[in-house]
Amino acid sequence: MKSHPFSSFLAEFIPQIEMKSRQLNQAAWILETTGSPDAADLKAALDTELKLLFHDPSVYRQLVLWDHDKALTDPILKRQLNILIRAFAQNQIPKELVAEIAQKEANLSQTYANFRPQLDGRSLSENDIRDILKNENDPAVRKKAWEASKQIGVALAAPILDLVELRNRAARSLQYDDLASQQKRFSTSKTGPWAWSDPFCQEDPLDSRELDQLVDHVDIPAACRSFYRQMGFDVQPILDRSDMFERNGKRWLWWRGGRPTGARRCWISLVENPWN
């Protein structure tokens, strides 16, 4: 049976996306773990290149033609085509806006990675703030720590508003009122706040302090080695390659993103290190 031309297109297009996505994930990882300006510029450049792969108007027109081709009957191919059409449709914006938005997003990530809240002249990590809010009994100290955790808002407010305007300008170039109306048009999700069991999405199902007490004074890396050793796995090489502990230049709040290899998801952990 003769394959549809869309299948041939995917065979060429998907490897390009995979390669560029892998490069972008690597740059994002470096940015989130170093906060360097060069990493921010590299991440912005690769993000732009990836989005421009979905920008070609002639390819977009061909995808739309295939969408009306009755010879395309495979449901998986039709689903892939539907996803690609929506991706291309949202990227039919001026190239300069694509680059400007990517750079603004990368700069925000750089600011976030380097930011540390200040309390009484001392730089705090997320763990420091959580420790104060968990253990401190003085309401005045707790208040100051809580307010310090919100200092990031002052640092990011203006650039975030700039990014909002850029995204809205991009949406208007596609004849939408703003980004929200654009996203509503292309979204396939029918869920909302009603998907939560808690109407206010605020309840803590467990007392985290009681849980934390179970691991107080536990050497986390040693516990990991012991746990997996009992199952026959040596995780020491993984721990040796890991970047688990707090340090300057590393994003101060935990982060999950695409693994640099593109194979799996990964986390930036912020483990306090009293063992060295």
C-alpha positions as a Python dict, from the first residue, in 0.01 Angstrom:
ca = {
    (1, 'M'): (0, 0, 0),
    (2, 'K'): (137, 340, -102),
    (3, 'S'): (215, 566, 191),
    (4, 'H'): (70, 914, 214),
    (5, 'P'): (305, 1209, 143),
    (6, 'F'): (244, 1328, 498),
    (7, 'S'): (428, 1020, 624),
    (8, 'S'): (733, 1116, 418),
    (9, 'F'): (712, 1470, 554),
    (10, 'L'): (711, 1339, 913),
    (11, 'A'): (1013, 1117, 841),
    (12, 'E'): (1213, 1429, 756),
    (13, 'F'): (1053, 1678, 995),
    (14, 'I'): (1054, 1482, 1323),
    (15, 'P'): (1435, 1428, 1335),
    (16, 'Q'): (1484, 1804, 1293),
    (17, 'I'): (1251, 1873, 1584),
    (18, 'E'): (1414, 1606, 1800),
    (19, 'M'): (1764, 1742, 1740),
    (20, 'K'): (1669, 2104, 1804),
    (21, 'S'): (1463, 2010, 2111),
    (22, 'R'): (1757, 1817, 2254),
    (23, 'Q'): (1986, 2115, 2201),
    (24, 'L'): (1730, 2347, 2360),
    (25, 'N'): (1693, 2117, 2663),
    (26, 'Q'): (2068, 2114, 2711),
    (27, 'A'): (2084, 2494, 2697),
    (28, 'A'): (1790, 2528, 2937),
    (29, 'W'): (1959, 2291, 3183),
    (30, 'I'): (2283, 2490, 3172),
    (31, 'L'): (2089, 2815, 3220),
    (32, 'E'): (1889, 2687, 3516),
    (33, 'T'): (2200, 2547, 3688),
    (34, 'T'): (2445, 2832, 3619),
    (35, 'G'): (2241, 3145, 3553),
    (36, 'S'): (2503, 3263, 3305),
    (37, 'P'): (2430, 3530, 3038),
    (38, 'D'): (2587, 3312, 2767),
    (39, 'A'): (2354, 3026, 2856),
    (40, 'A'): (2056, 3263, 2839),
    (41, 'D'): (2158, 3384, 2493),
    (42, 'L'): (2215, 3027, 2372),
    (43, 'K'): (1879, 2915, 2508),
    (44, 'A'): (1704, 3208, 2337),
    (45, 'A'): (1875, 3138, 2004),
    (46, 'L'): (1786, 2768, 2009),
    (47, 'D'): (1430, 2840, 2122),
    (48, 'T'): (1394, 3076, 1827),
    (49, 'E'): (1535, 2818, 1585),
    (50, 'L'): (1295, 2554, 1716),
    (51, 'K'): (990, 2780, 1681),
    (52, 'L'): (1095, 2884, 1330),
    (53, 'L'): (1079, 2519, 1226),
    (54, 'F'): (702, 2563, 1272),
    (55, 'H'): (695, 2897, 1092),
    (56, 'D'): (722, 2826, 718),
    (57, 'P'): (393, 2947, 560),
    (58, 'S'): (429, 2715, 260),
    (59, 'V'): (459, 2411, 486),
    (60, 'Y'): (160, 2532, 687),
    (61, 'R'): (-49, 2560, 369),
    (62, 'Q'): (51, 2208, 265),
    (63, 'L'): (-49, 2071, 606),
    (64, 'V'): (-392, 2232, 570),
    (65, 'L'): (-431, 2078, 223),
    (66, 'W'): (-346, 1735, 361),
    (67, 'D'): (-602, 1787, 633),
    (68, 'H'): (-870, 1795, 359),
    (69, 'D'): (-723, 1501, 170),
    (70, 'K'): (-966, 1207, 190),
    (71, 'A'): (-682, 971, 103),
    (72, 'L'): (-539, 1029, 451),
    (73, 'T'): (-737, 785, 664),
    (74, 'D'): (-492, 660, 925),
    (75, 'P'): (-622, 794, 1261),
    (76, 'I'): (-274, 831, 1411),
    (77, 'L'): (-151, 1028, 1112),
    (78, 'K'): (-462, 1244, 1121),
    (79, 'R'): (-401, 1316, 1489),
    (80, 'Q'): (-37, 1403, 1420),
    (81, 'L'): (-147, 1629, 1138),
    (82, 'N'): (-399, 1804, 1363),
    (83, 'I'): (-131, 1873, 1624),
    (84, 'L'): (112, 2005, 1363),
    (85, 'I'): (-148, 2235, 1207),
    (86, 'R'): (-220, 2392, 1548),
    (87, 'A'): (152, 2427, 1617),
    (88, 'F'): (218, 2594, 1281),
    (89, 'A'): (-90, 2818, 1310),
    (90, 'Q'): (32, 2963, 1640),
    (91, 'N'): (378, 3033, 1498),
    (92, 'Q'): (270, 3235, 1195),
    (93, 'I'): (390, 3554, 1365),
    (94, 'P'): (668, 3797, 1265),
    (95, 'K'): (1011, 3638, 1302),
    (96, 'E'): (1141, 3933, 1501),
    (97, 'L'): (867, 3874, 1759),
    (98, 'V'): (964, 3505, 1784),
    (99, 'A'): (1322, 3603, 1865),
    (100, 'E'): (1225, 3885, 2101),
    (101, 'I'): (990, 3662, 2302),
    (102, 'A'): (1251, 3385, 2325),
    (103, 'Q'): (1515, 3628, 2452),
    (104, 'K'): (1278, 3780, 2707),
    (105, 'E'): (1186, 3434, 2839),
    (106, 'A'): (1554, 3334, 2865),
    (107, 'N'): (1638, 3656, 3050),
    (108, 'L'): (1361, 3587, 3299),
    (109, 'S'): (1500, 3238, 3361),
    (110, 'Q'): (1846, 3387, 3415),
    (111, 'T'): (1711, 3635, 3671),
    (112, 'Y'): (1523, 3355, 3847),
    (113, 'A'): (1831, 3130, 3862),
    (114, 'N'): (2046, 3402, 4017),
    (115, 'F'): (1789, 3549, 4254),
    (116, 'R'): (1822, 3498, 4629),
    (117, 'P'): (1581, 3657, 4880),
    (118, 'Q'): (1738, 3890, 5135),
    (119, 'L'): (1657, 3886, 5505),
    (120, 'D'): (1845, 4114, 5747),
    (121, 'G'): (2136, 4137, 5505),
    (122, 'R'): (2156, 3761, 5452),
    (123, 'S'): (2088, 3572, 5129),
    (124, 'L'): (1834, 3294, 5173),
    (125, 'S'): (1764, 2976, 4980),
    (126, 'E'): (1421, 2824, 4942),
    (127, 'N'): (1517, 2570, 5209),
    (128, 'D'): (1612, 2854, 5447),
    (129, 'I'): (1272, 3017, 5404),
    (130, 'R'): (1085, 2691, 5445),
    (131, 'D'): (1281, 2613, 5761),
    (132, 'I'): (1187, 2949, 5911),
    (133, 'L'): (820, 2913, 5822),
    (134, 'K'): (820, 2558, 5959),
    (135, 'N'): (1011, 2605, 6283),
    (136, 'E'): (1019, 2973, 6384),
    (137, 'N'): (772, 3071, 6658),
    (138, 'D'): (828, 3447, 6645),
    (139, 'P'): (552, 3594, 6421),
    (140, 'A'): (770, 3894, 6332),
    (141, 'V'): (1051, 3672, 6201),
    (142, 'R'): (804, 3450, 6016),
    (143, 'K'): (649, 3756, 5852),
    (144, 'K'): (986, 3887, 5738),
    (145, 'A'): (1077, 3547, 5593),
    (146, 'W'): (744, 3521, 5413),
    (147, 'E'): (785, 3872, 5272),
    (148, 'A'): (1139, 3787, 5162),
    (149, 'S'): (1004, 3491, 4964),
    (150, 'K'): (798, 3738, 4761),
    (151, 'Q'): (1092, 3964, 4667),
    (152, 'I'): (1127, 3776, 4341),
    (153, 'G'): (803, 3942, 4232),
    (154, 'V'): (963, 4286, 4247),
    (155, 'A'): (1256, 4165, 4037),
    (156, 'L'): (1038, 3999, 3773),
    (157, 'A'): (726, 4218, 3760),
    (158, 'A'): (840, 4462, 3491),
    (159, 'P'): (998, 4206, 3253),
    (160, 'I'): (696, 3975, 3294),
    (161, 'L'): (463, 4258, 3194),
    (162, 'D'): (688, 4325, 2894),
    (163, 'L'): (664, 3957, 2800),
    (164, 'V'): (285, 3965, 2836),
    (165, 'E'): (270, 4258, 2594),
    (166, 'L'): (498, 4079, 2346),
    (167, 'R'): (283, 3765, 2358),
    (168, 'N'): (-34, 3969, 2319),
    (169, 'R'): (121, 4152, 2023),
    (170, 'A'): (202, 3816, 1867),
    (171, 'A'): (-159, 3702, 1922),
    (172, 'R'): (-291, 4022, 1766),
    (173, 'S'): (-75, 3956, 1459),
    (174, 'L'): (-281, 3637, 1422),
    (175, 'Q'): (-608, 3835, 1455),
    (176, 'Y'): (-677, 3744, 1819),
    (177, 'D'): (-754, 3996, 2092),
    (178, 'D'): (-479, 3863, 2317),
    (179, 'L'): (-286, 3549, 2407),
    (180, 'A'): (-567, 3418, 2628),
    (181, 'S'): (-817, 3419, 2341),
    (182, 'Q'): (-557, 3257, 2113),
    (183, 'Q'): (-487, 2979, 2360),
    (184, 'K'): (-858, 2920, 2412),
    (185, 'R'): (-896, 2880, 2036),
    (186, 'F'): (-620, 2618, 2009),
    (187, 'S'): (-669, 2434, 2337),
    (188, 'T'): (-810, 2082, 2333),
    (189, 'S'): (-856, 2068, 2711),
    (190, 'K'): (-1205, 2082, 2858),
    (191, 'T'): (-1096, 2086, 3222),
    (192, 'G'): (-1086, 2372, 3469),
    (193, 'P'): (-1083, 2440, 3844),
    (194, 'W'): (-1366, 2189, 3880),
    (195, 'A'): (-1110, 1913, 3812),
    (196, 'W'): (-975, 1962, 4165),
    (197, 'S'): (-1129, 1779, 4459),
    (198, 'D'): (-1064, 2083, 4680),
    (199, 'P'): (-1279, 2377, 4555),
    (200, 'F'): (-1015, 2629, 4668),
    (201, 'C'): (-705, 2420, 4578),
    (202, 'Q'): (-549, 2512, 4912),
    (203, 'E'): (-575, 2209, 5137),
    (204, 'D'): (-260, 2023, 5240),
    (205, 'P'): (-363, 1656, 5250),
    (206, 'L'): (-86, 1572, 5498),
    (207, 'D'): (95, 1758, 5773),
    (208, 'S'): (433, 1806, 5604),
    (209, 'R'): (604, 1872, 5939),
    (210, 'E'): (521, 1522, 6058),
    (211, 'L'): (659, 1380, 5735),
    (212, 'D'): (977, 1588, 5761),
    (213, 'Q'): (1042, 1457, 6110),
    (214, 'L'): (1080, 1110, 5963),
    (215, 'V'): (1388, 1217, 5766),
    (216, 'D'): (1542, 1467, 6006),
    (217, 'H'): (1917, 1401, 6040),
    (218, 'V'): (1904, 1139, 5764),
    (219, 'D'): (2196, 1139, 5521),
    (220, 'I'): (1992, 1153, 5199),
    (221, 'P'): (2264, 1032, 4957),
    (222, 'A'): (2357, 747, 5194),
    (223, 'A'): (1990, 650, 5231),
    (224, 'C'): (1956, 641, 4853),
    (225, 'R'): (2263, 420, 4817),
    (226, 'S'): (2137, 181, 5084),
    (227, 'F'): (1782, 163, 4945),
    (228, 'Y'): (1886, 78, 4591),
    (229, 'R'): (2171, -150, 4701),
    (230, 'Q'): (1910, -377, 4864),
    (231, 'M'): (1747, -410, 4522),
    (232, 'G'): (2076, -487, 4355),
    (233, 'F'): (2145, -145, 4203),
    (234, 'D'): (2457, 64, 4246),
    (235, 'V'): (2346, 428, 4221),
    (236, 'Q'): (2678, 580, 4324),
    (237, 'P'): (2774, 668, 3962),
    (238, 'I'): (2441, 854, 3932),
    (239, 'L'): (2501, 1039, 4258),
    (240, 'D'): (2853, 1127, 4144),
    (241, 'R'): (2708, 1291, 3833),
    (242, 'S'): (2426, 1462, 4020),
    (243, 'D'): (2402, 1828, 4117),
    (244, 'M'): (2178, 1795, 4423),
    (245, 'F'): (2283, 2067, 4659),
    (246, 'E'): (2217, 2438, 4693),
    (247, 'R'): (2472, 2677, 4542),
    (248, 'N'): (2492, 3022, 4386),
    (249, 'G'): (2384, 3047, 4023),
    (250, 'K'): (2147, 2753, 4054),
    (251, 'R'): (1775, 2812, 4035),
    (252, 'W'): (1660, 2875, 4393),
    (253, 'L'): (1326, 2699, 4354),
    (254, 'W'): (1294, 2341, 4235),
    (255, 'W'): (1247, 2294, 3861),
    (256, 'R'): (1142, 2014, 3633),
    (257, 'G'): (1218, 2015, 3265),
    (258, 'G'): (1328, 1815, 2965),
    (259, 'R'): (1640, 1613, 3027),
    (260, 'P'): (1941, 1738, 2822),
    (261, 'T'): (1942, 1410, 2630),
    (262, 'G'): (1573, 1453, 2550),
    (263, 'A'): (1509, 1099, 2675),
    (264, 'R'): (1337, 1163, 3009),
    (265, 'R'): (1218, 1428, 3248),
    (266, 'C'): (1455, 1560, 3512),
    (267, 'W'): (1450, 1770, 3826),
    (268, 'I'): (1673, 2030, 3979),
    (269, 'S'): (1688, 1937, 4346),
    (270, 'L'): (1784, 2173, 4627),
    (271, 'V'): (1900, 1940, 4902),
    (272, 'E'): (2063, 2096, 5204),
    (273, 'N'): (2409, 1946, 5251),
    (274, 'P'): (2507, 1899, 5617),
    (275, 'W'): (2701, 1580, 5539),
    (276, 'N'): (3015, 1743, 5391),
}
